[in-house]
C-alpha cells in the first residue's frame, strides 16, 4: 500500500510514468523471475538441446528468432542446484521486500529496465563485433540483474543483517561491498564483451539512483513511507478493512493485490485504489 502525501509537490520521472502506466505494473514480479529460473534450470539439465534456442543472440533475432529477446531470461544465473536453491530463497526475500518498500510500479521499472539495458547491450556488441558475437549468448543471463537487486536492497537496508551461508551474521552494507569488489574484478579482468555485459546489466542500478536529482532514492522512499504511515489517519471500516476506495468502495479484503493512495489534490483524506487514483474527480 502506497500513499501520496499532501506535501509531495515534486514529481520526478518515475512519478510521471507511474501516473500514466501504474495500473499495468505486475504484482509479485519476483515470483515470475524465480519461476523463470526454475524452468530454465530444468531445460538446462533435462532438455539441453532446447537450451541453445533460448539465449540472447542478436544475429539469430535479426534472422527471425524474435523469441530470444525474452527467452534469455530463462537462462539461469547458475548451473548448480545448490546455487539455484540459494538464489531462489535469497532473492525471493530481497525482491518482495523491495516491492513492498518501493511499490509495484517502481520495482517493475527497476527490473524491466535491467532486462532492457541487457538487450540493448547485446545488440550494441553485435553491431560492433558483427558475426564474431555469435555463440556468446550464454553470457547474457539474469546473474547481474540479480546482483542489482542485491545492491538496491543493501542501499535500502544497509544495517540489516544477513546470515551468510545461513550461519554467519553480516550487515548488508558489508556484503554489498564484497559483491561490488567481485563485480569490479570481473569487469577489469574480463574482455570487452564481458565488460559490456556487466555494465548493461547493472545500468538500471546507476540510472535508478542517480537520474532523479531531487528525489528518489530507496532510503528517502523508506523514510517517506515511515513518515506517511505515522502521519496517516488510523481509519478502520465496519468489515475490519483499513483501506477503502472512495469511488468503488473496494478494500484490501476484496483484493489483496490492490494498492491504495491518498490524493494530494483532494480537500480531505480521500483514499483511492489504483484504478481510480488518476481518474476520479477531485474533492474541493
Secondary structure, DSSP 8 states (H G I E B T S, - for coil): -----TT-----HHHHHHHHHGGG--TTHHHHHHHHHHHHHHHHHH-HHHHTTTS--HHHHHTT-TTHHHHGGGS-S-S-HHHHHHHHHHHHHHHHHHHHHH-HHHHHHHHHHHHHHHHHHHHHHHHHHGGGGTT-GGG-SSHHHHHHHHHHHHHHSTT-EEEETTTEEEEHHHHHHHHHHHHHHHHHHS-HHHHHHHHHHHHHHHHHHHS-SSS--HHHHHHHHHHHHHHS-----TTS-S-B-TTT--BTTT-TT--EEE-SSSSS--EEETTTTTTS----
